[in-house]
Amino acid sequence: MPQGPRRQQNLRSTANHQTAPRTNRAYSATEFLGDTPTRLGECLQKTELLLRRRRLQSYLYFPGCTLRTMAKDFDASAKASARALGFELREMEGWLCCGAVYSNVNDNLMMKAGPNRILSRAQQEGSTLTTLCAGCYNVLKRTTFHATHTPASQQAINAFNEETFTGGVEVLHYLEVLRDRIGFEAVGKAVKAPLKGLPVGAYYGCLLLRPPGEMKLDDPNRPSIMEDLFTQLGCTPIDYPARTQCCGSYLSVSSSGYSEPLSRDIIQSARNSGAKVLAVSCPLCKYNLETGGDGNTASSAEGRLPIVYFTQLLGLALGLDPEQLQLDAHQVQRIREPAGVA
């Protein structure tokens, strides 16, 4: 039967297809999609970030000035430890200096404008605000307290700021997040490198606890929040008489002759009670204790009592790299040797 032109063309196409040499060459994504992979990669990164944030409990975070300058190790160790425990610190937008010291002057409301502005902006992002520095915590928590208890002066502050804050933000310290939101038992279960037997003294100072009617973090005379945390990390908390005494605060800047004896007494009290490490939550306290008088200025580094942030001990116990916690090799050695950790 004679075949038509179309039938013959189809047969030739089939023959050519059957006899064409096969190739195993892999084609790149760019050959098929152009620059789509780049855009796709960017989308995947953004999606992963969003999914990670959904997986992690997020806490609005106020870092404060010192954690951006002299106390970067405090900030870094807190963030790294948070991620290891399944939550994150999300830095608030547009934060500014809190003023460092809460003003008790009632006839000069200008001193209260800054912290009120911080809390007003935080209120737009959430109902809680977490911080690390004991000074910032004291200022912000007391500002919240007075916003709810002194409505007349608060109205004047809001009018000046042109921002409204009436006390609708709960100010949390990182320690409160660990104790009340995460749970110390859950922290203990996450420990991978326990600091067994490390004799650590918790130094509270005054700003975390006082005035007690406004701060309400813990018992101002017999606090235990840091000791309870250190127990979960495997440490041996040391109870020493001076753990809630003032280190001299800003007197170290203006009148070091007054602050140095205070810091020296704290160091000696901790040493005499058996502490091998002091853990703090205040950059200024850390500075004063490291430099305050001859109580901790031995000629060799081995003779000094190591002063670290509590978050650095937390990170070590969680198995994090010391570099993430900004601990140098000597600090790590001084911590791990008493703890019997290689």
Phi and psi in degrees as a GROMACS rama.xvg file:
@    title "Ramachandran Plot"
@    xaxis  label "Phi"
@    yaxis  label "Psi"
@TYPE xy
-67.5385  140.361  PRO-2
-97.8717  139.609  GLN-3
-76.3136  166.859  GLY-4
-57.398  -40.2216  PRO-5
-66.8336  -38.8056  ARG-6
-64.215  -41.7171  ARG-7
-64.2739  -38.5404  GLN-8
-65.9903  -40.0305  GLN-9
-63.9396  -39.5913  ASN-10
-64.316  -42.1978  LEU-11
-63.4109  -38.6875  ARG-12
-65.0083  -40.1257  SER-13
-65.6612  -41.2861  THR-14
-63.4157  -44.6352  ALA-15
-61.4717  -39.6682  ASN-16
-65.4179  -38.9381  HIS-17
-72.1208  -30.2216  GLN-18
-97.4351  -5.39517  THR-19
-68.0134  135.254  ALA-20
-65.1317  138.285  PRO-21
-86.5524  151.503  ARG-22
-131.249  146.718  THR-23
-105.306  14.2322  ASN-24
-63.7428  132.805  ARG-25
-87.303  127.111  ALA-26
-86.9894  137.531  TYR-27
-73.8614  157.392  SER-28
-62.8542  -31.7721  ALA-29
-65.6379  -35.5119  THR-30
-62.5149  -33.4679  GLU-31
-88.4941  -38.5037  PHE-32
-116.094  -1.04417  LEU-33
66.5654  -129.584  GLY-34
-92.4526  12.4163  ASP-35
-59.1698  -40.2384  THR-36
-55.9938  -37.0369  PRO-37
-62.6845  -48.0982  THR-38
-64.6999  -37.1897  ARG-39
-64.0029  -41.485  LEU-40
-62.0104  -41.0579  GLY-41
-63.6068  -40.963  GLU-42
-64.4924  -41.6063  CYS-43
-63.8967  -39.7213  LEU-44
-62.4546  -44.4796  GLN-45
-64.5206  -40.0095  LYS-46
-64.4494  -42.3159  THR-47
-62.3817  -39.96  GLU-48
-62.7038  -43.2274  LEU-49
-65.5652  -41.5565  LEU-50
-65.5242  -38.8044  LEU-51
-63.6855  -40.9886  ARG-52
-66.5417  -32.114  ARG-53
-70.9004  -36.1239  ARG-54
-70.1412  -35.3372  ARG-55
-92.5852  136.918  LEU-56
-70.7417  129.058  GLN-57
-106.296  134.04  SER-58
-120.923  125.362  TYR-59
-61.8327  134.628  LEU-60
-129.131  131.312  TYR-61
-108.647  109.889  PHE-62
-77.911  -40.2651  PRO-63
82.2736  164.118  GLY-64
-65.3571  -45.1111  CYS-65
-65.6682  -32.5379  THR-66
-74.1011  -6.33054  LEU-67
-98.6834  -6.43166  ARG-68
-127.694  -82.9722  THR-69
-85.0979  -14.0449  MET-70
-124.493  42.1063  ALA-71
-62.9077  -27.6714  LYS-72
-66.8041  -31.9548  ASP-73
-65.8096  -48.281  PHE-74
-62.6358  -47.7834  ASP-75
-64.9482  -43.6769  ALA-76
-69.0304  -33.8909  SER-77
-67.9  -43.2562  ALA-78
-67.2652  -42.305  LYS-79
-65.1755  -41.7232  ALA-80
-66.1103  -38.0397  SER-81
-60.4444  -46.8454  ALA-82
-60.3509  -39.4131  ARG-83
-65.4091  -25.8006  ALA-84
-96.4281  1.33446  LEU-85
90.466  20.7416  GLY-86
-138.833  169.367  PHE-87
-136.526  153.614  GLU-88
-98.2326  114.178  LEU-89
-101.16  110.469  ARG-90
-64.3034  131.94  GLU-91
-70.9468  156.423  MET-92
-82.6089  142.36  GLU-93
64.7383  30.97  GLY-94
-74.4798  156.188  TRP-95
-140.047  174.622  LEU-96
-61.135  137.976  CYS-97
-81.6578  -10.4128  CYS-98
102.675  -12.2349  GLY-99
73.1752  -37.254  ALA-100
-130.578  132.906  VAL-101
-73.3822  133.302  TYR-102
-87.097  124.336  SER-103
-93.0446  4.64645  ASN-104
-80.5487  120.189  VAL-105
-88.832  -15.7951  ASN-106
-100.764  12.0307  ASP-107
-135.573  84.0957  ASN-108
-73.0706  -11.9143  LEU-109
-57.9379  -33.4379  MET-110
-66.5908  -18.8066  MET-111
-99.9542  -2.54999  LYS-112
-66.2354  -43.6856  ALA-113
-59.9543  -57.3082  GLY-114
-62.2836  -32.2071  PRO-115
-66.1357  -37.4395  ASN-116
-65.6801  -39.8867  ARG-117
-58.5506  -48.5745  ILE-118
-69.3892  -32.2046  LEU-119
-64.1367  -41.1841  SER-120
-71.7811  -37.1931  ARG-121
-62.8425  -36.0341  ALA-122
-60.4388  -26.5447  GLN-123
-76.1957  -16.7106  GLN-124
-107.229  -16.0936  GLU-125
174.858  -176.019  GLY-126
-103.696  -6.18559  SER-127
-129.763  157.173  THR-128
-140.728  121.92  LEU-129
-103.353  140.335  THR-130
-140.873  168.673  THR-131
-113.591  -46.4181  LEU-132
-64.5394  130.038  CYS-133
-61.4985  -36.1075  ALA-134
-65.4932  -47.7346  GLY-135
-62.368  -41.6996  CYS-136
-59.8845  -44.6711  TYR-137
-61.9663  -47.0548  ASN-138
-63.5389  -48.7261  VAL-139
-70.4617  -38.0814  LEU-140
-70.74  -39.2705  LYS-141
-69.6993  -33.3405  ARG-142
-63.0027  -42.4065  THR-143
-62.9394  -43.0373  THR-144
-59.4002  -48.0184  PHE-145
-73.7138  -24.6189  HIS-146
-64.3376  -30.4278  ALA-147
-91.8644  -14.6123  THR-148
-111.848  -9.80032  HIS-149
-130.887  72.1977  THR-150
-62.5784  -31.9441  PRO-151
-66.9966  -50.4634  ALA-152
-67.8883  -31.5759  SER-153
-65.5577  -36.4008  GLN-154
-63.2198  -38.4508  GLN-155
-67.5787  -40.285  ALA-156
-64.4341  -44.005  ILE-157
-62.9517  -38.1772  ASN-158
-65.1034  -39.6032  ALA-159
-67.9387  -44.8426  PHE-160
-72.3529  -20.9333  ASN-161
57.0759  32.0382  GLU-162
-140.67  141.55  GLU-163
-101.534  124.436  THR-164
-137.958  125.855  PHE-165
-125.461  17.6495  THR-166
98.9373  20.8137  GLY-167
-88.0731  22.7752  GLY-168
-124.494  129.947  VAL-169
-89.6576  117.21  GLU-170
-87.9702  122.839  VAL-171
-115.276  140.123  LEU-172
-87.4803  151.763  HIS-173
-52.6947  -37.2513  TYR-174
-61.8671  -36.4565  LEU-175
-67.863  -36.4799  GLU-176
-60.9481  -44.9463  VAL-177
-65.4556  -42.3174  LEU-178
-77.045  -46.7965  ARG-179
-98.9405  -24.0615  ASP-180
-105.332  -48.3383  ARG-181
-84.2435  -46.8775  ILE-182
98.222  127.833  GLY-183
-62.7072  -32.4648  PHE-184
-64.3057  -39.3525  GLU-185
-65.6875  -37.1106  ALA-186
-61.0377  -45.67  VAL-187
-59.4792  -36.5867  GLY-188
-70.1949  -22.0419  LYS-189
-87.8086  -6.58406  ALA-190
-67.3358  130.729  VAL-191
-113.589  -23.1894  LYS-192
-134.82  73.3869  ALA-193
-58.5426  140.871  PRO-194
-90.1083  64.6908  LEU-195
-60.3924  123.354  LYS-196
76.6539  3.93469  GLY-197
-66.3727  117.888  LEU-198
-78.2259  100.123  PRO-199
-115.203  133.075  VAL-200
-101.078  125.431  GLY-201
-83.5036  126.652  ALA-202
-107.811  117.054  TYR-203
-92.4003  -36.9001  TYR-204
67.5529  -152.457  GLY-205
-110.296  -28.8926  CYS-206
-73.1959  -28.0682  LEU-207
-69.2664  -28.565  LEU-208
-113.987  -20.7918  LEU-209
-126.021  145.556  ARG-210
-72.6551  136.891  PRO-211
-62.2435  -32.5177  PRO-212
-68.0467  -18.4441  GLY-213
-106.864  -34.4565  GLU-214
-80.0626  -54.4938  MET-215
55.6458  33.5734  LYS-216
-77.6867  -40.6015  LEU-217
-166.755  176.411  ASP-218
-60.9472  119.853  ASP-219
-66.7094  -21.79  PRO-220
-98.2981  -32.8949  ASN-221
-132.067  64.2511  ARG-222
-68.9011  155.251  PRO-223
-142.024  1.61527  SER-224
-61.4396  -40.7523  ILE-225
-74.1582  -39.6397  MET-226
-61.6473  -39.9325  GLU-227
-63.2065  -37.7356  ASP-228
-66.5889  -46.4389  LEU-229
-63.8672  -32.805  PHE-230
-61.2315  -40.9959  THR-231
-67.2764  -24.4472  GLN-232
-84.3833  -4.36331  LEU-233
96.4212  -1.45002  GLY-234
-75.4329  166.915  CYS-235
-108.042  101.182  THR-236
-65.631  136.579  PRO-237
-105.05  122.71  ILE-238
-90.7885  118.169  ASP-239
-132.492  151.101  TYR-240
-60.5316  -31.8389  PRO-241
-95.4567  15.5631  ALA-242
-70.003  -18.2216  ARG-243
-112.74  9.60937  THR-244
-78.8663  154.354  GLN-245
-74.5921  139.899  CYS-246
-87.376  -4.12992  CYS-247
111.742  -16.2202  GLY-248
47.5642  -130.108  SER-249
-77.2156  -0.861211  TYR-250
-63.45  -23.0805  LEU-251
-65.2579  -21.5758  SER-252
-86.8898  -44.2922  VAL-253
-95.9058  -33.2593  SER-254
-145.456  73.726  SER-255
-62.0726  -23.5127  SER-256
-63.8326  -24.3323  GLY-257
-87.6114  -34.6162  TYR-258
-81.619  -32.4536  SER-259
-60.7467  -43.8809  GLU-260
-61.8514  -34.1534  PRO-261
-65.3589  -45.9444  LEU-262
-65.9667  -38.8704  SER-263
-62.7485  -40.3553  ARG-264
-63.6655  -37.6504  ASP-265
-65.5875  -46.0537  ILE-266
-60.6018  -47.3439  ILE-267
-65.7009  -37.2935  GLN-268
-62.4283  -43.4303  SER-269
-67.1389  -44.2752  ALA-270
-59.0511  -49.3658  ARG-271
-63.3777  -24.089  ASN-272
-90.5038  -5.02854  SER-273
104.866  7.1882  GLY-274
-71.2311  138.635  ALA-275
-106.821  -13.2243  LYS-276
-146.076  143.531  VAL-277
-111.276  134.9  LEU-278
-114.529  133.963  ALA-279
-128.686  171.044  VAL-280
-133.353  26.5737  SER-281
-145.108  119.871  CYS-282
-59.6933  -37.0401  PRO-283
-69.7489  -40.4405  LEU-284
-59.6112  -43.0693  CYS-285
-60.4969  -44.2347  LYS-286
-61.9818  -46.9682  TYR-287
-63.5933  -42.1146  ASN-288
-70.7962  -30.6488  LEU-289
-76.0656  -27.6525  GLU-290
-118.837  -2.52663  THR-291
-82.2642  94.8295  GLY-292
74.4259  -176.426  GLY-293
-83.1863  5.81371  ASP-294
-69.478  -23.2831  GLY-295
-142.664  33.3321  ASN-296
-125.289  49.8881  THR-297
-63.2561  156.329  ALA-298
-64.6999  -28.8757  SER-299
-112.48  149.879  SER-300
-61.242  -30.0898  ALA-301
-65.6403  -22.7414  GLU-302
-86.7894  -5.7647  GLY-303
-92.4218  150.785  ARG-304
-83.8007  119.874  LEU-305
-62.9133  133.538  PRO-306
-114.186  118.555  ILE-307
-131.21  164.272  VAL-308
-80.2549  145.943  TYR-309
-59.6099  -29.0392  PHE-310
-68.881  -25.1396  THR-311
-73.2188  -39.0648  GLN-312
-64.6538  -40.9834  LEU-313
-58.6096  -46.9062  LEU-314
-63.824  -40.9332  GLY-315
-61.4268  -44.3676  LEU-316
-65.7949  -29.0227  ALA-317
-78.8897  -3.09572  LEU-318
86.9432  17.4751  GLY-319
-78.4483  154.66  LEU-320
-66.0846  131.784  ASP-321
-53.7084  -29.0557  PRO-322
-65.2737  -35.5287  GLU-323
-62.6686  -30.3058  GLN-324
-93.9168  -2.17674  LEU-325
57.125  42.2651  GLN-326
-100.398  131.533  LEU-327
-83.7423  171.071  ASP-328
-61.7837  -37.6157  ALA-329
-67.0723  -41.8571  HIS-330
-61.6592  -43.9707  GLN-331
-62.0004  -41.7211  VAL-332
-62.0712  -42.8451  GLN-333
-67.1333  -27.0603  ARG-334
-82.095  -43.0376  ILE-335
-78.8673  -29.3753  ARG-336
-63.3813  -50.0014  GLU-337
-64.9313  -26.3462  PRO-338
-82.9206  -7.16692  ALA-339
69.0678  27.3095  GLY-340
-103.337  129.955  VAL-341
